[in-house]
Amino acid sequence: MIIEPKIRGFLCTTAHPVGCRASVEEQIRHIRAGGQIAGGPRKALIIGSSTGYGLASRIAAAFGSGAGTLGVGFERPAERGRTASPGWYQTVAFEQAAAKEGLYAKSFNGDAFANEMKAEVVKELKQNLGPVDLFVYSLAAPRRTHPVTGEVYRSTLKPIGQSYTNKTLDFNTGVVSEVTLDAATPEEVEHTVQVMGGEDWEMWVDLLMKEKLLAPGAITVAYSYIGPDVTQPVYRNGTIGTAKDHLEKTAHRLTAKMKPEGGSAYVSVNKALVTQASSAIPFMPLYISILYKVMKEKGIHEGCIEQMNRLFRDRLYAGGKVPTDSEGRIRVDDWEMRDDVQAEVKKFWATVDTEHLGAEADQRGYHTDFLRLFGFGFAGVDYSADVPDELI
């Protein structure tokens, strides 16, 4: 089977297993190049471990610190000539690479919100891995079935209070246009908090503590985003931002709970990157395209693995007190939010249009990174070759 990218809007419906393996191997090489992470984790649990920041976290823990890792993701296997989702292939590639190094690596595929999944994880930890000293919560989901009430919540991406209009980019065609998002209802705000806030993170930590599966001095970290003024109305001041506020308040509660055993909880604010989620957010593809141009020209551009490399080496395991901002958040978006970077982004944003996109934004880089999410565009992979059935 010859696998080519099939793009529909902000989705790619195919994934290349060989390319996904190349992606994992590339990230492993980056972490290994930095040497051993002194004082890094030995046993890690990662929720949302199959793609993006969660996968990069798992790679950093395993190949930077020799940690045994247990991961939870929700991915689609291949069926009837249809490829699996990229996270499926990346999880397989990670487990194979870990096995070659003699590292424990176990992955569960299913709904991390569900009590049944939590029970499976607890059972596996008790039987095979033991208490973890790092718990990463990197879950991005469009909906959540509440494990107690059974109510189904769906997240939305909307401003609060009034509608918002601004520029957006169709990253497939390179067309810059305007889009308007209607204001969220109170119910939509609550639903988004239920899906993307901190309640499930807290449920996981409470369960791990109850079952004595958090090691003394354990760290737990969840991921967030703040962003610049141009995205504030729809992101940080919108429904998602309300959920992130809840996530950050949860971190303070968790730290208080974990403190008697020397543990702590953090929210890490990370850089804007091309992800399946960000590609669906109006305004973000254009902002990220401009940001990429500016940061690449300044030599400070990073992807997921570079971000997690800095988080682990320079923040969580640098020795001494973990550096945070005034709100207690770890900031690895610091290069993105530098005054000189944001000044140039604002300048380009004010004038960018379809005609001048190539001079004022890195739309090609955005599109390349989007395809790489699905295993396309990696050097050394023959995309014209037939992929054996056993790899699909």
VMD Tcl script that draws the C-alpha trace (Angstrom):
set ca {
  {0.00 0.00 0.00}
  {1.40 3.39 -1.01}
  {0.34 5.97 1.57}
  {-0.05 9.62 0.65}
  {-1.38 12.52 2.71}
  {-5.11 13.11 2.27}
  {-6.01 16.47 3.75}
  {-9.53 17.59 4.52}
  {-9.65 21.05 6.02}
  {-7.46 21.01 9.13}
  {-7.32 17.20 9.25}
  {-5.15 14.63 7.51}
  {-6.99 11.31 7.23}
  {-3.91 9.18 6.58}
  {-0.70 8.56 8.52}
  {2.56 6.98 7.36}
  {3.86 4.30 9.77}
  {7.47 4.54 8.58}
  {7.38 8.32 8.77}
  {5.85 8.21 12.26}
  {8.68 5.94 13.35}
  {11.17 8.40 11.84}
  {9.54 11.16 13.89}
  {10.00 9.23 17.13}
  {13.60 8.33 16.25}
  {14.38 11.96 15.45}
  {13.08 13.06 18.85}
  {15.04 10.32 20.61}
  {18.24 11.50 18.90}
  {17.61 15.05 20.05}
  {17.20 14.02 23.69}
  {20.22 11.71 23.60}
  {22.37 14.47 22.16}
  {22.00 16.37 25.43}
  {23.29 13.49 27.53}
  {21.80 12.14 30.74}
  {19.31 14.34 32.61}
  {20.86 14.54 36.06}
  {18.34 13.76 38.78}
  {15.64 13.03 36.19}
  {12.63 10.77 36.67}
  {12.97 7.02 37.10}
  {9.33 6.01 36.72}
  {6.82 8.12 34.81}
  {3.12 8.04 34.01}
  {2.04 10.11 31.00}
  {-1.62 10.76 30.20}
  {-1.89 11.80 26.56}
  {1.36 10.02 25.66}
  {0.90 9.28 21.97}
  {1.43 12.65 20.26}
  {2.71 16.18 20.75}
  {3.94 17.36 24.11}
  {2.87 14.15 25.84}
  {4.93 11.96 23.51}
  {7.89 14.33 23.75}
  {7.63 14.16 27.55}
  {7.68 10.38 27.44}
  {10.72 10.39 25.16}
  {12.54 12.87 27.41}
  {11.85 10.75 30.51}
  {12.83 7.45 28.89}
  {15.80 8.37 26.73}
  {17.05 11.30 28.77}
  {16.72 9.73 32.19}
  {16.29 5.99 31.63}
  {12.80 6.07 33.10}
  {10.30 3.28 32.83}
  {7.14 4.80 31.36}
  {3.46 3.97 31.37}
  {1.45 5.87 28.78}
  {-2.24 6.38 28.07}
  {-3.50 7.56 24.68}
  {-6.67 7.28 22.62}
  {-5.74 6.31 19.08}
  {-7.38 4.59 16.12}
  {-5.94 1.32 14.81}
  {-5.83 0.53 11.09}
  {-8.88 -1.11 9.57}
  {-10.14 -2.09 6.10}
  {-7.37 -0.41 4.14}
  {-7.45 2.71 6.31}
  {-4.28 3.66 8.13}
  {-4.15 4.01 11.88}
  {-3.90 7.44 13.48}
  {-0.35 8.82 13.83}
  {-0.35 8.36 17.60}
  {-0.94 4.64 17.14}
  {2.20 4.28 15.01}
  {4.24 6.58 17.22}
  {3.34 4.56 20.32}
  {4.44 1.36 18.59}
  {7.70 3.00 17.52}
  {8.35 4.31 21.02}
  {7.75 0.91 22.63}
  {10.07 -0.78 20.12}
  {12.82 1.76 20.77}
  {12.39 1.43 24.54}
  {12.55 -2.37 24.31}
  {15.90 -2.15 22.50}
  {17.23 -0.16 25.46}
  {15.77 -2.55 28.02}
  {13.39 0.12 29.30}
  {9.97 -0.69 30.72}
  {7.31 0.77 28.40}
  {3.63 -0.09 28.62}
  {0.83 1.71 26.78}
  {-2.94 1.66 27.20}
  {-5.26 2.78 24.43}
  {-8.59 4.16 25.61}
  {-10.50 6.90 27.42}
  {-8.31 8.41 30.13}
  {-11.37 10.10 31.65}
  {-13.00 6.74 32.42}
  {-12.79 5.00 35.78}
  {-12.09 1.74 33.96}
  {-8.91 3.15 32.43}
  {-7.79 4.55 35.75}
  {-8.29 1.12 37.30}
  {-6.21 -0.54 34.56}
  {-3.38 1.91 35.14}
  {-3.45 1.38 38.89}
  {-3.34 -2.40 38.41}
  {-0.38 -2.18 36.03}
  {1.55 0.16 38.31}
  {1.03 -2.11 41.30}
  {2.02 -5.24 39.42}
  {4.92 -4.04 37.29}
  {6.21 -0.48 37.65}
  {5.48 0.75 41.15}
  {5.03 4.31 42.43}
  {5.91 7.00 39.87}
  {8.05 10.05 40.56}
  {6.75 11.92 37.50}
  {3.11 12.22 36.44}
  {2.52 14.17 33.21}
  {-1.02 15.21 32.33}
  {-1.09 16.19 28.64}
  {-4.63 15.40 27.62}
  {-6.32 17.27 24.76}
  {-9.79 15.94 23.99}
  {-12.88 17.42 22.35}
  {-15.30 15.82 24.81}
  {-15.50 14.08 28.16}
  {-17.96 11.67 29.70}
  {-17.95 12.43 33.40}
  {-16.98 9.26 35.27}
  {-19.38 9.94 38.16}
  {-22.47 11.54 36.59}
  {-22.20 10.07 33.09}
  {-22.91 13.50 31.60}
  {-21.19 14.19 28.28}
  {-19.39 17.53 27.96}
  {-18.09 19.03 24.72}
  {-15.50 21.77 24.58}
  {-15.86 24.80 22.35}
  {-13.49 27.45 21.10}
  {-15.26 30.77 21.49}
  {-14.75 34.24 22.94}
  {-16.68 35.24 26.05}
  {-18.97 38.26 26.25}
  {-18.99 39.29 22.60}
  {-18.12 37.97 19.15}
  {-14.60 38.39 17.81}
  {-13.38 39.05 14.28}
  {-9.80 38.88 13.05}
  {-7.54 37.44 10.39}
  {-7.08 33.75 9.78}
  {-5.10 31.58 7.38}
  {-6.08 28.57 5.32}
  {-2.70 26.89 5.62}
  {-3.44 24.57 2.70}
  {-4.22 27.31 0.17}
  {-2.28 30.24 1.65}
  {-5.38 32.46 1.64}
  {-5.65 35.06 4.40}
  {-9.20 36.08 5.26}
  {-11.33 37.24 8.16}
  {-13.36 35.01 10.44}
  {-15.86 35.83 13.17}
  {-16.52 33.66 16.19}
  {-19.76 34.10 18.12}
  {-19.65 34.55 21.87}
  {-19.99 31.46 24.04}
  {-23.02 30.73 26.16}
  {-22.52 30.09 29.91}
  {-23.22 26.41 29.26}
  {-20.47 26.26 26.61}
  {-18.01 27.84 29.03}
  {-18.87 25.26 31.71}
  {-18.61 22.38 29.26}
  {-15.17 23.52 28.14}
  {-13.95 23.75 31.73}
  {-15.27 20.25 32.37}
  {-13.32 18.88 29.42}
  {-10.11 20.92 29.53}
  {-9.89 22.13 33.12}
  {-8.19 20.44 36.03}
  {-10.86 18.16 37.47}
  {-9.68 15.00 35.73}
  {-6.03 15.78 36.53}
  {-7.01 16.08 40.18}
  {-8.97 12.81 40.02}
  {-5.87 11.05 38.73}
  {-3.64 12.51 41.44}
  {-6.16 11.72 44.19}
  {-6.35 8.12 43.00}
  {-2.57 7.72 42.76}
  {-2.15 9.13 46.26}
  {-4.90 6.89 47.65}
  {-3.24 3.83 46.11}
  {0.21 4.98 47.28}
  {1.45 5.16 43.69}
  {3.08 8.59 43.90}
  {6.65 8.31 45.15}
  {7.88 10.72 47.83}
  {8.97 13.94 46.18}
  {6.97 13.20 43.04}
  {6.31 15.89 40.47}
  {3.16 16.24 38.42}
  {2.91 18.69 35.53}
  {0.12 19.69 33.15}
  {0.47 21.83 30.04}
  {-1.10 25.16 29.17}
  {-0.78 28.15 26.85}
  {-1.17 31.90 27.28}
  {-0.18 33.55 24.01}
  {-0.04 37.14 22.75}
  {-2.58 39.95 22.65}
  {-3.79 39.04 19.17}
  {-5.09 35.63 20.30}
  {-6.29 36.69 23.75}
  {-9.99 37.25 22.97}
  {-10.47 33.78 21.53}
  {-7.89 31.89 23.56}
  {-6.81 33.08 27.01}
  {-9.88 35.30 27.55}
  {-12.19 32.79 25.85}
  {-13.60 29.41 26.74}
  {-10.26 27.60 26.56}
  {-8.57 30.22 28.71}
  {-11.25 29.79 31.38}
  {-10.47 26.08 31.38}
  {-6.74 26.82 31.64}
  {-7.40 29.14 34.59}
  {-9.12 26.21 36.29}
  {-6.16 23.97 35.44}
  {-3.74 26.42 37.06}
  {-5.83 26.72 40.23}
  {-5.88 22.94 40.36}
  {-2.08 22.90 40.42}
  {-2.08 24.92 43.64}
  {-4.55 22.52 45.28}
  {-2.52 19.51 44.19}
  {0.70 20.98 45.56}
  {-0.99 21.43 48.94}
  {-2.12 17.79 48.88}
  {1.29 16.47 47.80}
  {3.42 18.69 50.04}
  {3.42 16.35 53.08}
  {5.29 13.76 50.95}
  {7.55 16.36 49.39}
  {5.65 16.41 46.11}
  {4.61 19.33 43.94}
  {2.35 20.16 41.01}
  {3.06 22.58 38.18}
  {1.48 23.97 35.07}
  {4.01 24.48 32.30}
  {3.10 27.20 29.81}
  {4.49 26.04 26.50}
  {5.12 27.61 23.12}
  {2.54 27.78 20.31}
  {3.20 24.93 17.88}
  {1.57 23.20 14.94}
  {-0.63 20.47 16.41}
  {-3.86 18.84 15.32}
  {-5.61 20.94 17.96}
  {-4.03 24.30 17.10}
  {-4.71 23.78 13.39}
  {-8.43 23.81 14.18}
  {-8.29 27.10 16.10}
  {-9.11 30.16 13.96}
  {-6.37 32.83 14.04}
  {-3.74 30.37 15.32}
  {-2.41 29.08 11.95}
  {-1.69 32.66 10.86}
  {-0.19 33.64 14.20}
  {2.00 30.52 14.31}
  {3.13 31.05 10.70}
  {4.26 34.59 11.52}
  {5.81 33.44 14.80}
  {7.77 30.70 13.01}
  {9.22 33.22 10.57}
  {10.34 35.54 13.35}
  {11.75 32.86 15.65}
  {13.55 31.02 12.86}
  {15.21 34.24 11.75}
  {16.35 34.83 15.32}
  {17.58 31.24 15.67}
  {15.29 30.41 18.61}
  {12.61 28.30 16.97}
  {11.62 25.11 18.84}
  {9.35 22.12 18.31}
  {7.78 19.83 20.90}
  {10.92 17.88 21.71}
  {13.07 20.99 22.07}
  {10.48 22.47 24.42}
  {10.35 19.34 26.57}
  {14.13 19.09 26.55}
  {14.31 22.57 28.10}
  {11.45 21.84 30.50}
  {13.16 18.74 31.86}
  {16.77 19.93 31.86}
  {16.41 23.62 32.70}
  {13.28 23.67 34.83}
  {12.02 20.45 36.46}
  {15.39 18.76 37.01}
  {17.89 21.61 36.99}
  {18.56 21.21 40.70}
  {17.20 23.44 43.42}
  {13.89 25.23 43.32}
  {11.88 24.99 40.09}
  {11.75 28.48 38.52}
  {8.22 29.85 38.08}
  {6.48 33.14 37.37}
  {4.46 35.12 39.90}
  {1.48 32.79 39.39}
  {3.55 29.68 40.08}
  {3.68 28.64 36.42}
  {6.73 27.27 34.62}
  {7.37 29.32 31.48}
  {8.96 27.63 28.50}
  {7.07 30.03 26.25}
  {9.64 32.61 27.33}
  {11.34 32.82 23.93}
  {8.00 33.15 22.12}
  {6.91 35.95 24.44}
  {10.15 37.93 24.28}
  {9.45 41.60 23.62}
  {11.52 41.67 20.43}
  {9.75 38.58 19.06}
  {6.26 39.84 19.80}
  {7.04 43.31 18.42}
  {7.89 41.79 15.04}
  {4.88 39.47 15.14}
  {2.59 42.46 15.73}
  {4.21 44.36 12.87}
  {3.67 41.54 10.40}
  {0.17 40.79 11.69}
  {-0.95 44.35 10.96}
  {-0.03 44.14 7.27}
  {-0.16 40.46 6.32}
  {-2.54 39.44 3.56}
  {-2.69 36.74 0.91}
  {-0.47 38.68 -1.49}
  {2.31 39.29 1.04}
  {2.04 36.05 3.01}
  {5.34 34.67 1.74}
  {7.26 37.73 2.91}
  {5.58 38.10 6.29}
  {4.85 34.54 7.44}
  {6.26 31.04 7.19}
  {3.20 29.34 5.71}
  {5.38 26.72 4.04}
  {6.97 25.83 7.38}
  {3.56 25.56 8.97}
  {2.32 23.25 6.23}
  {5.49 21.13 6.47}
  {5.10 20.74 10.24}
  {1.43 19.86 9.80}
  {2.31 17.01 7.43}
  {5.05 15.82 9.78}
  {2.40 15.31 12.47}
  {1.16 12.45 10.29}
  {4.54 11.02 9.36}
  {5.05 12.79 6.04}
  {8.12 14.77 4.98}
  {10.90 12.99 6.87}
  {14.28 12.58 5.23}
  {15.27 9.01 4.54}
  {11.69 7.76 4.11}
  {10.75 6.57 0.62}
  {7.16 7.74 0.34}
  {6.80 6.18 -3.10}
  {7.52 2.71 -1.71}
  {4.86 0.15 -0.94}
  {4.30 -0.10 2.83}
  {4.04 -3.77 3.93}
  {0.71 -4.81 5.42}
  {2.36 -5.81 8.70}
  {3.43 -2.19 9.28}
  {-0.01 -0.69 8.68}
}
mol new
graphics top color blue
foreach p $ca { graphics top sphere $p radius 0.5 }
foreach p [lrange $ca 0 end-1] q [lrange $ca 1 end] { graphics top cylinder $p $q radius 0.2 }
display resetview
